[in-house]
Amino acid sequence: MKTINETVEKVYGNYPEKVLQFGEGNFLRAFVDWMIDKANRDGVYQGSIVLCQPIAQGLKDMINAQDGVYTLAMRGAENGKPVENIEVITSVSRCINPYEDYDALLELARSKDLEVVVSNTTEAGIAYHAGDRLTDRPPVSFPAKVTAFLYERYRAFGGDMDRGLLFLPVELIDNNGAELKRIILQYADEWNLGDDFVRWVNEANEFTSTLVDRIVTGYPRDEISYFEEKLGYKDNIIDTSELFNLWVIEGDQKWADRLPVHKTDANVIWTDDVKPYKKRKVRILNGAHTSTVLAAYLAGYDIVGDFMKDDTVRTFMNDVIYKEVIPTLDLPKEELESFAAAVNDRFANPYIKHKLLDIALNSCSKFNARCLPSLLGYAETKGELPKCLTFSLAAFIKFYQGRMENGVYAGTRKDGTQYQIRDDEAVLNFFAETWKNGDADAVAEAVLSNTDFWSGRDLTEVAGLKDAVAGYLKEMETKGTKEIMAELI
């Protein structure tokens, strides 16, 4: 069988290299590179992407062996029906490894064509590393590499203010652009690069903070035969993702046309404040997960797609979203409801087998970050407890009922299935001790008053919450979880 680059024409990869991308993994190739390819295809952009490995080990050889060309299969559900969209991405010019060829990276710094830097170096990537030096080839940390890269560019163009770059980091940390800039300036000071360089970094470059949202399932190892038969070629770096995509970029609008992906039908939003969109994602998407999956697991389900076929569980989840979460958020109602509708399609995606026990990992901190603000916001706004979110809190506590044996903390659901509960050691030890006598009132009191769980807040002070949670815990001793959910909707 022929390879993809023997079969498919590389249409856009020979455009000027306008984008440098730190990160050659599945996510960026299924998200940013797909958007850039779409912009090229739609005629609103004419630029190719140079991929750069952020660490020594990576996909450079595999990418270059295929001349940067690869397949993206986007799959999901639309209006309850499975959809599979397959596109060939040809906008990657090449991939470099700075640990093998650092000069190739510095050559890009001197390029008149370069306009944009994208990065995904994991949450740990945007971090300071003591001991990095300008003369290292390359420095260890990603921000140190960027500092050296910018200094090379600054010197090559004599500090020309028109040669600054647009930075679009997508690492999953708050204020990712501002944090990257902060560390770059720390290195500039440490390396004595001068006030003029610092001014150029500050004034000639734009460091945006971004929010990204797309589930990328990567290389479809178990379905390769299906894809090869369907496509008629071999692709060693084929990528897969869901259909949904969202890129929110917090930055000066005047920079938007540097990478005009917002001019396509990709879901790209330029804004002066990314926080409401992050809150929307955390409260609706992540909150729907955390508020539903533990109860759904106790009700006997193992996969998200399966509980979405159950009218009771799906309606419970939507009551959480539409009746209890959305009223606490600030964005326009139609935007929130549109996002919520997309969440339903995403959860019902027949191509993604998302295990509930995987989502349940570290549910204590997840409930605090994703669900509790909605619960408290609703109670404050409405003067009463949100019944579904309150039950979700009880279901979380019930899910954490278990026994510690040989270092493993495990629970048992009503059908007899044993499951491992995975969280920080201190959390597991607390629940193991708390559940020993099994008294619902005592358990509710202990959990809700544990200020370490709730960012310093004692939840027994929330009017009616302790009694409501204890009441649900007592009901779950005699009733099925799904039966209680049915009574709440």
C-alpha positions in Angstrom: 0.0 0.0 0.0 1.3 3.5 -0.9 1.9 6.1 1.8 -0.1 9.2 2.1 2.6 11.5 0.6 2.8 9.2 -2.5 -1.0 9.6 -2.9 -1.9 13.1 -1.8 -0.7 16.4 -3.3 0.9 18.7 -0.7 -1.2 21.8 -1.5 -0.3 24.4 1.2 2.9 23.2 2.7 5.0 25.2 0.3 3.5 28.6 1.3 5.8 31.0 3.2 6.7 29.6 6.7 4.6 32.1 8.8 3.9 29.9 11.8 6.4 28.3 14.2 4.7 25.7 16.4 6.4 24.3 19.5 4.8 21.0 19.8 4.1 18.4 17.1 1.8 16.1 19.0 -1.8 15.0 18.4 -3.6 17.9 19.9 -2.0 20.7 17.9 -2.2 18.8 14.7 -5.9 18.1 15.2 -6.7 21.7 16.4 -4.4 24.6 15.3 -2.9 23.0 12.2 -6.4 21.9 11.1 -7.6 25.5 11.5 -4.7 26.9 9.6 -5.2 24.4 6.8 -8.9 25.4 6.7 -7.8 29.1 6.4 -5.5 28.2 3.5 -8.2 26.2 1.8 -10.8 29.0 2.3 -8.4 31.5 0.7 -8.1 33.8 3.7 -4.5 32.8 4.5 -1.3 31.8 2.7 1.1 30.4 5.2 2.7 27.1 6.2 3.7 25.8 9.7 7.1 24.7 10.9 6.7 22.2 13.7 9.4 22.1 16.4 9.8 19.4 19.0 9.8 20.9 22.5 11.7 17.9 23.9 14.4 15.7 22.5 12.1 12.7 21.7 9.3 13.3 19.3 7.6 12.7 15.9 10.0 14.7 13.7 11.3 11.7 11.7 7.8 10.3 11.1 6.4 13.7 10.2 9.2 14.5 7.7 9.0 11.0 6.2 5.4 11.9 5.1 6.5 15.3 4.0 4.4 16.8 6.8 1.1 15.5 5.3 -1.3 13.6 7.4 -5.0 12.7 7.8 -7.4 14.0 10.4 -10.6 12.1 11.1 -13.2 14.2 13.1 -16.0 12.1 14.4 -19.0 12.6 16.6 -22.7 13.0 16.8 -24.9 15.6 15.3 -28.6 15.6 16.0 -28.3 12.1 17.4 -26.6 10.7 14.3 -23.0 9.6 13.9 -20.8 11.8 11.7 -17.3 11.2 10.4 -15.5 14.0 8.6 -12.0 13.2 7.1 -9.6 15.8 5.9 -6.0 15.7 4.7 -3.8 18.4 6.3 -1.1 19.7 4.0 -0.1 23.0 5.6 2.9 21.7 7.5 6.2 22.5 5.7 8.5 20.4 8.0 9.4 19.5 11.5 12.7 20.3 13.3 14.4 19.0 16.4 16.4 21.7 18.1 18.2 19.1 20.1 19.7 17.8 16.9 19.8 21.0 14.8 19.6 24.1 17.0 20.7 26.3 14.1 17.5 25.5 12.2 15.5 27.1 15.0 17.7 30.2 15.1 17.4 30.5 11.3 13.7 30.7 11.8 14.2 33.6 14.3 15.9 35.5 11.5 13.1 34.8 9.0 11.2 37.8 7.5 8.2 35.5 6.8 7.6 34.4 10.4 4.7 36.1 12.2 3.2 33.7 14.7 4.4 31.3 17.4 2.0 28.6 18.7 2.9 26.3 21.6 1.6 23.3 23.5 4.4 22.1 25.8 2.1 20.6 28.5 1.0 22.4 31.7 4.6 22.0 33.0 6.1 23.6 29.9 5.6 27.2 30.8 7.9 27.2 33.8 11.1 28.7 34.9 14.2 26.4 35.0 17.1 27.7 37.0 20.5 27.5 35.3 19.3 28.0 31.7 21.7 30.2 29.8 21.6 32.1 26.5 24.5 30.1 25.2 22.8 26.7 25.8 22.0 24.8 22.5 19.1 24.7 23.3 18.2 25.9 26.8 16.1 23.4 28.9 12.9 25.2 29.5 10.5 26.3 26.8 10.4 30.0 28.0 14.2 30.0 27.9 14.2 28.7 24.4 11.7 31.5 23.4 13.8 34.1 25.1 16.9 33.0 23.2 14.8 32.9 20.0 13.5 36.4 20.5 16.9 37.8 21.3 18.2 36.3 18.0 15.3 37.9 16.2 15.8 41.2 17.9 19.5 41.3 16.9 18.9 40.1 13.4 16.4 42.9 12.7 18.1 45.6 14.8 15.2 45.9 17.2 12.7 46.7 14.4 9.3 47.1 16.1 7.5 45.7 13.0 9.3 42.3 13.4 7.5 41.3 16.7 5.5 38.1 16.8 2.0 37.0 17.9 2.2 34.3 20.6 -0.7 31.9 20.9 0.1 29.4 23.7 -2.5 26.8 24.4 -1.0 25.2 27.5 -3.7 24.4 30.0 -2.8 26.9 32.7 -4.5 30.2 33.7 -3.1 33.3 31.9 -0.8 31.2 29.7 0.4 34.1 27.6 1.0 36.4 30.5 2.9 33.7 32.3 5.0 32.9 29.3 5.9 36.6 28.9 6.6 37.0 32.7 9.2 34.2 32.6 10.8 35.5 29.3 11.3 38.8 31.0 12.8 37.0 34.0 15.4 35.4 31.8 16.0 38.7 29.9 16.9 40.2 33.3 18.9 37.3 34.4 20.9 37.1 31.2 21.4 40.9 31.1 19.9 41.3 27.6 19.4 45.0 28.1 16.5 47.5 28.5 16.1 48.0 24.7 15.4 44.2 24.3 13.0 44.2 27.2 11.1 47.2 25.6 11.0 45.3 22.3 9.6 42.2 23.9 7.0 44.3 25.6 6.0 46.6 22.8 6.6 44.7 19.5 5.2 41.3 20.5 1.7 40.2 21.6 1.4 37.5 24.2 -2.2 36.3 24.2 -3.8 34.1 26.8 -6.0 31.4 25.3 -8.6 28.7 26.1 -8.9 25.6 23.9 -11.5 22.9 23.8 -11.5 19.8 21.6 -11.2 16.2 22.6 -8.4 14.7 20.5 -8.2 10.9 20.6 -5.0 10.6 18.6 -3.7 7.7 16.6 -6.5 5.2 16.2 -4.4 2.1 16.9 -7.4 -0.3 17.0 -8.9 1.0 13.8 -5.9 1.3 11.4 -7.2 -1.4 9.1 -10.5 0.4 8.8 -8.9 3.7 7.9 -6.4 2.2 5.5 -9.2 0.4 3.6 -11.3 3.5 3.6 -8.5 5.9 2.5 -6.5 3.7 0.3 -3.1 4.7 1.7 -0.9 4.2 4.8 -0.6 7.1 7.2 1.7 6.6 10.2 0.6 9.8 11.9 -3.1 9.8 11.3 -4.9 11.8 14.0 -8.5 11.6 15.3 -10.7 14.0 17.2 -14.2 14.9 18.0 -16.1 17.4 15.8 -16.4 20.2 18.3 -13.8 22.9 18.5 -13.3 26.1 20.4 -10.4 28.5 20.6 -10.9 31.7 22.7 -8.0 34.2 22.3 -7.6 37.1 24.8 -5.6 39.7 23.0 -5.6 43.0 21.1 -7.9 42.6 18.1 -5.5 44.4 15.8 -3.3 41.2 15.9 -6.1 38.9 14.8 -5.4 39.0 11.1 -1.8 37.7 11.7 -3.6 34.3 11.8 -7.1 34.8 10.4 -8.5 31.5 11.5 -11.5 33.4 12.9 -12.5 34.1 9.3 -13.3 30.5 8.6 -16.2 28.4 10.1 -13.8 27.2 12.9 -15.1 28.2 16.3 -12.6 31.0 17.1 -13.3 33.9 19.4 -11.1 37.0 19.9 -12.0 38.7 23.1 -10.5 41.1 25.7 -11.4 38.7 28.5 -11.1 34.9 28.3 -12.4 34.4 31.9 -16.2 34.2 31.2 -15.5 31.5 28.5 -13.3 29.5 30.9 -16.0 29.7 33.5 -18.5 28.5 30.9 -16.4 25.6 30.0 -15.5 24.6 33.6 -19.1 25.1 34.9 -21.0 23.6 32.0 -18.8 21.0 30.3 -16.6 19.9 33.2 -19.3 20.5 35.7 -21.8 18.3 33.8 -19.2 15.6 33.8 -18.4 15.8 37.5 -22.0 16.3 38.7 -23.3 13.3 36.7 -20.7 10.6 36.3 -20.4 9.5 39.9 -24.2 9.2 40.3 -24.3 7.5 36.8 -21.6 5.0 37.9 -23.5 4.2 41.1 -26.6 3.7 38.9 -24.7 1.0 37.0 -23.2 2.7 34.0 -19.5 2.5 33.0 -19.3 4.7 29.8 -20.5 8.3 29.2 -22.1 7.4 25.9 -24.2 4.7 27.6 -25.7 6.9 30.3 -26.5 9.5 27.6 -28.9 6.9 26.1 -30.8 6.7 29.5 -33.6 9.4 29.5 -33.4 9.7 33.3 -29.7 10.3 33.6 -29.5 12.5 30.6 -32.4 14.6 31.8 -30.8 14.9 35.2 -27.6 16.1 33.6 -29.5 18.7 31.6 -31.4 19.9 34.6 -28.1 20.5 36.3 -26.9 22.5 33.2 -29.9 24.4 32.1 -31.8 24.9 35.4 -28.9 25.2 38.0 -25.6 26.2 36.3 -26.6 28.5 33.4 -28.6 30.9 35.8 -25.3 31.5 37.7 -23.3 32.5 34.6 -22.8 36.0 33.0 -22.6 35.3 29.3 -25.7 35.8 27.1 -28.2 33.0 27.7 -28.3 32.0 24.0 -24.5 31.5 24.0 -24.7 29.4 27.1 -27.5 27.3 25.8 -25.8 26.8 22.4 -22.7 25.6 24.3 -24.8 23.3 26.4 -26.4 21.8 23.4 -23.0 21.0 22.0 -22.1 19.3 25.3 -25.0 16.9 24.8 -23.7 16.0 21.3 -20.1 15.6 22.6 -21.1 13.3 25.5 -23.2 11.2 23.1 -20.3 10.8 20.7 -20.4 7.1 19.7 -16.7 7.1 18.7 -15.4 8.0 22.1 -15.5 5.4 24.9 -15.0 7.7 27.9 -14.9 5.6 31.1 -16.7 7.0 34.1 -14.0 5.7 36.5 -11.4 7.6 34.5 -13.4 10.8 34.8 -13.9 10.1 38.5 -10.1 10.5 39.2 -9.5 13.2 41.8 -13.2 14.0 42.1 -12.8 15.8 45.4 -10.8 18.7 43.9 -12.9 18.5 40.7 -16.2 19.0 42.5 -14.8 21.9 44.4 -13.6 23.6 41.2 -16.3 22.7 38.8 -19.6 22.2 40.7 -19.4 23.9 44.1 -19.3 27.5 42.7 -22.6 26.7 40.8 -24.2 25.2 43.8 -23.3 28.1 46.0 -24.0 30.7 43.3 -27.5 29.2 42.8 -28.2 29.1 46.6 -27.1 32.8 46.9 -29.1 34.0 43.9 -32.3 31.9 44.4 -32.4 31.6 48.2 -32.7 27.9 48.0 -30.5 24.8 47.3 -30.2 23.5 43.8 -31.7 20.0 44.2 -29.7 18.2 41.5 -26.3 19.7 42.4 -27.0 19.0 46.0 -27.7 15.4 45.2 -24.5 15.3 43.1 -22.6 16.3 46.2 -24.2 13.5 48.1 -23.4 11.1 45.2 -19.8 12.2 45.3 -19.6 11.4 49.0 -21.4 8.0 48.5 -19.0 7.1 45.7 -16.1 7.7 48.1 -17.5 5.1 50.6 -15.0 2.3 50.6 -12.3 0.3 52.5 -8.6 0.6 52.4 -6.9 -2.8 51.8 -3.2 -3.3 50.8 -2.9 0.4 49.9 -5.9 0.3 47.6 -9.1 2.2 48.5 -12.1 0.5 46.9 -15.8 0.9 46.9 -18.7 -1.4 46.0 -21.8 -0.4 44.1 -25.2 -2.0 44.5 -24.7 -4.5 41.6 -21.7 -5.9 43.5 -19.0 -4.3 41.2 -15.9 -3.3 43.1 -14.1 -0.2 41.9 -10.9 1.6 42.9 -11.3 5.2 44.1 -8.4 7.3 43.0 -7.5 10.5 44.7 -4.8 12.1 46.8 -3.7 9.9 49.7 -4.9 12.4 52.3 -8.4 12.5 50.7 -8.6 8.7 50.6 -7.5 8.3 54.2 -10.1 10.9 55.3 -12.9 9.1 53.6 -11.8 5.7 54.8 -11.9 6.9 58.4 -15.1 8.9 58.0 -17.1 6.1 56.5 -16.1 3.5 59.1 -19.3 3.9 61.2 -21.4 4.7 58.1 -23.8 7.2 59.9 -25.1 9.5 57.2 -25.4 12.6 59.5 -21.9 12.2 60.8 -20.5 11.6 57.4 -22.2 14.7 55.9 -21.0 16.8 58.9 -17.4 15.6 58.5 -17.1 16.0 54.8 -18.9 19.4 54.5 -16.9 20.8 57.4 -13.5 19.7 56.0 -12.3 23.1 54.9 -9.3 21.6 53.2 -11.7 20.2 50.5 -13.6 23.4 49.9 -10.9 26.2 49.6 -11.2 27.1 53.2 -15.0 27.2 53.4 -17.1 25.3 56.0 -20.1 24.1 54.0 -22.1 23.2 57.1 -22.6 27.0 57.3 -24.7 26.9 54.0 -28.3 26.9 55.2 -29.9 23.4 54.8 -27.0 21.8 52.9 -25.8 19.4 55.6 -29.3 18.1 56.3 -30.1 17.8 52.5 -26.9 15.9 51.8 -27.4 13.6 54.8 -31.0 13.0 53.7 -29.8 11.9 50.2 -27.1 9.6 51.7 -29.9 7.9 53.8 -32.0 7.5 50.7 -29.2 5.9 48.8 -29.0 3.2 51.5 -32.4 1.9 50.5 -33.1 3.3 47.0 -31.3 3.0 43.8 -29.4 6.1 42.6 -31.3 6.2 39.4 -34.6 6.1 41.3 -33.6 9.2 43.2 -32.5 11.0 40.1 -35.9 10.2 38.5 -37.6 11.8 41.5 -35.5 15.0 41.1 -36.2 15.7 37.5 
